[in-house]
Amino acid sequence: MKLKNILIASMIMGASVMTSSAFAANVGDTEAAVLVSNKAGGFQTVVGNTFDADQVSNVFSDKFTFTLNGNYNASGTLSSTFLSTNPIQDLVINGFSLVKYDPVTQAVISTYAGTNVLGSGVGTEDYWKFNANGLTAGSYYLSVNGLVQGAGGGSYSSNVNLAMAPVPEAETYAMMIAGLGLLGVVARRRKAAKQA
């Protein structure tokens, strides 16, 4: 009976080792993105990652976190390298997005997805971009997902610019209030005319 339990346990362990080696390892980093002032009220950050030959066929999901303390508009680009000489360096980028999240629960609040505007995957350079207007104060991360395709690994880099969102002038609010007041006066006169 004891020998039977040992054999069953060793078969289960062997099967789990064989199963885990059949899947690609998941490589993922979470790093703080450094926001550098552009001296015009906005910020810029440059992030990226490099993968070597030991990481071929690995799936990666990288996050670069930062916090905004005001209202901003954002624009970001991402490009990956493709080197066709041996050993080939190629990444297949599957996703690039800006995500607002709750740092306590890690719940996603909103996502601004990027679009692939150049590459189509294997054997090409990927180029992605996104635009996000009306960002509010809170915690964000850039998300980059993909696959290390080339035998020599590969790399990607991303550049994100954040500009202060325009704030309406006091005159704009005054004109809006005056317009609403005028609509109220017109509605009141029409109502009085109907009752007369």
C-alpha positions in Angstrom: 0.0 0.0 0.0 2.8 2.4 0.9 4.7 1.6 -2.3 1.5 2.2 -4.3 1.1 5.7 -2.8 4.8 6.5 -3.5 4.4 5.4 -7.1 1.2 7.5 -7.6 2.9 10.6 -6.0 5.9 10.3 -8.2 3.8 9.9 -11.4 1.8 13.0 -10.5 5.1 15.0 -9.9 6.6 13.7 -13.1 3.4 14.6 -15.1 3.4 18.1 -13.6 7.1 18.7 -14.5 6.4 17.5 -18.1 3.3 19.7 -18.3 5.1 22.8 -17.1 8.0 22.4 -19.5 5.5 22.3 -22.4 4.4 25.9 -21.9 6.4 29.1 -22.4 7.5 30.9 -19.2 5.7 34.2 -18.5 8.2 37.0 -18.1 6.7 40.2 -16.6 8.2 43.2 -14.9 6.5 46.0 -12.9 8.6 49.1 -12.7 8.1 52.7 -11.8 8.2 55.0 -14.8 10.2 58.2 -14.2 8.3 61.3 -15.2 10.6 64.1 -16.4 9.2 67.6 -16.6 9.1 69.2 -20.1 9.2 72.7 -18.4 5.9 73.6 -20.0 3.6 72.0 -17.4 3.8 68.5 -18.7 5.9 65.4 -18.4 7.6 62.8 -20.6 8.8 59.2 -19.8 10.8 56.7 -21.8 10.5 53.0 -20.8 11.4 49.7 -22.4 12.8 46.2 -22.0 15.4 43.9 -23.5 15.1 40.1 -23.8 18.1 37.8 -24.5 18.4 34.5 -26.3 17.5 32.5 -23.1 14.0 34.0 -23.2 13.0 32.8 -26.7 9.3 31.8 -26.9 8.6 33.5 -23.5 5.4 35.5 -23.2 5.9 38.9 -21.4 3.6 41.3 -19.7 5.4 44.5 -18.5 3.9 47.3 -16.5 5.4 50.8 -15.9 3.6 52.6 -13.1 3.2 56.4 -12.4 0.9 58.8 -10.6 -0.8 61.9 -12.0 -1.7 64.8 -9.6 -3.8 66.7 -12.1 -5.7 66.6 -15.4 -3.6 65.7 -18.5 -3.8 64.5 -22.1 -1.4 61.8 -23.1 0.1 60.4 -26.3 2.4 57.4 -26.5 4.3 55.4 -29.0 6.1 52.0 -28.8 8.4 50.3 -31.3 10.2 47.0 -31.2 13.4 46.0 -33.0 13.7 43.4 -35.8 17.2 42.3 -36.7 17.2 39.8 -39.6 20.9 38.6 -39.3 21.7 35.6 -37.2 20.7 35.4 -34.4 17.4 37.0 -35.4 16.1 39.5 -32.9 12.3 39.8 -33.0 9.5 40.6 -30.6 5.8 40.2 -31.4 4.0 42.9 -29.5 0.4 41.9 -28.8 -0.8 44.9 -26.8 0.2 48.4 -25.7 -2.2 50.5 -23.5 -2.4 53.0 -20.8 -4.4 51.8 -17.8 -5.9 53.7 -14.8 -6.1 51.5 -11.8 -6.9 51.5 -8.0 -3.5 50.9 -6.3 -5.1 49.3 -3.3 -7.3 46.7 -5.0 -5.4 46.6 -8.3 -8.8 47.0 -10.1 -8.8 48.5 -13.5 -10.8 51.7 -13.7 -10.3 52.5 -17.4 -8.1 51.4 -20.3 -6.8 53.5 -23.3 -5.8 50.8 -25.9 -3.1 51.4 -28.4 -3.3 50.4 -32.0 -0.6 48.6 -34.1 0.0 51.0 -37.0 3.0 49.3 -38.8 4.0 45.7 -38.0 1.9 42.6 -38.2 3.9 40.4 -35.9 6.6 37.9 -36.8 9.4 39.1 -39.0 8.7 42.8 -38.8 9.2 45.8 -36.5 6.1 46.6 -34.5 5.0 50.2 -34.1 2.1 51.1 -31.7 0.5 54.3 -30.6 -2.3 55.6 -28.3 -3.9 58.9 -27.5 -5.8 59.5 -24.2 -7.5 62.8 -23.5 -9.0 63.9 -20.2 -6.9 61.9 -17.8 -7.7 62.7 -14.2 -5.5 62.5 -11.1 -4.7 58.9 -10.0 -2.6 55.9 -10.5 -1.7 54.6 -14.0 0.5 52.1 -15.7 1.7 51.5 -19.3 1.0 47.9 -20.2 3.1 46.1 -22.9 2.4 42.5 -23.8 4.1 40.2 -26.3 6.2 37.2 -27.2 10.0 36.9 -27.6 10.1 35.4 -31.1 13.7 35.7 -32.3 16.5 33.3 -31.4 18.5 36.3 -30.3 15.8 37.9 -28.1 14.7 41.4 -28.9 13.8 44.8 -27.4 11.2 47.5 -27.3 11.0 51.1 -26.2 8.2 53.5 -25.5 7.9 57.2 -25.3 4.9 58.9 -23.6 4.2 62.6 -23.4 1.7 64.1 -20.9 0.4 67.6 -21.4 -1.7 69.6 -19.0 -5.4 69.5 -20.0 -6.8 72.9 -20.9 -8.8 74.6 -18.2 -11.7 76.8 -19.4 -11.2 80.5 -18.7 -13.6 82.4 -16.4 -15.0 84.2 -19.4 -16.1 80.9 -20.9 -18.1 80.0 -17.7 -19.6 83.5 -17.6 -20.8 83.2 -21.2 -22.3 79.8 -20.5 -24.1 81.0 -17.4 -25.4 84.1 -19.4 -26.6 81.8 -22.2 -28.5 79.5 -19.7 -30.0 82.6 -18.1 -31.2 83.9 -21.5 -32.8 80.5 -22.2 -34.6 80.6 -18.9 -36.0 84.1 -19.7 -37.2 83.0 -23.1 -38.8 79.9 -21.6 -40.5 82.0 -18.9 -41.9 84.5 -21.5 -43.3 81.6 -23.6 -45.0 80.1 -20.6 -46.5 83.5 -19.6 -47.7 84.1 -23.2 -49.5 80.7 -23.3 -51.2 81.4 -20.0 -52.5 84.8 -21.2 
